[in-house]
Amino acid sequence: MFHADDKVLIKSCEDDPRATGLTGVIVDEVPPGPLTGGRWTVHRVSWMIGPLLCHDHELQLLTKSA
């Protein structure tokens, strides 16, 4: 499970395939629910890519938040 401010590697992303291989930061304070289809919000990926919604299996934890 991810937490807010965790840095993650985007292994794949159904929302925007251009983000594959990039890193971002988890925004969600609580686990995702039905509103987002169970996907995590990932931000700070690229200046050309806005916030993304990604499933657990599409992300890899790089750095835990403090």
C-alpha positions in Angstrom: 0.0 0.0 0.0 1.2 3.5 -0.8 1.0 6.7 1.3 0.9 10.4 0.5 4.3 11.7 -0.6 5.7 8.3 -1.5 7.9 8.4 -4.6 7.0 5.8 -7.2 8.2 4.4 -10.5 5.4 4.2 -13.1 5.9 0.7 -14.6 2.8 1.2 -16.9 -0.2 3.5 -16.8 -3.5 2.8 -18.5 -4.4 6.5 -17.9 -1.5 7.9 -19.9 1.1 5.4 -21.4 3.5 8.3 -21.9 4.2 8.2 -18.2 5.7 4.6 -18.4 9.3 4.6 -17.0 8.9 8.0 -15.2 8.7 8.7 -11.5 6.0 10.6 -9.6 4.6 11.2 -6.1 1.5 9.7 -4.5 -1.1 12.4 -3.6 -3.7 10.4 -1.8 -3.9 10.5 2.0 -6.1 7.4 2.1 -6.4 4.3 0.0 -8.3 4.9 -3.3 -12.0 4.1 -3.4 -14.8 3.7 -6.0 -14.6 7.4 -7.1 -11.2 6.7 -8.7 -11.8 3.1 -9.6 -9.3 1.9 -7.0 -6.5 3.9 -8.6 -3.9 6.0 -6.9 -3.3 9.7 -7.9 0.3 10.3 -9.0 1.5 13.8 -9.5 4.8 15.6 -10.4 5.5 13.2 -13.3 6.4 15.7 -16.0 5.6 19.3 -16.9 3.8 17.8 -19.9 1.8 15.2 -18.0 -0.8 16.2 -15.4 -1.9 14.1 -12.4 -2.5 10.5 -13.3 -4.6 7.7 -11.9 -2.7 4.4 -11.7 -3.5 0.9 -10.3 -1.3 -0.7 -7.6 0.2 -3.2 -10.1 1.3 -0.2 -12.4 3.4 1.4 -9.6 6.6 0.4 -7.8 7.6 2.1 -4.5 11.0 3.9 -4.7 11.1 6.1 -1.6 8.7 6.0 1.4 7.5 9.3 2.8 8.9 10.4 6.1 
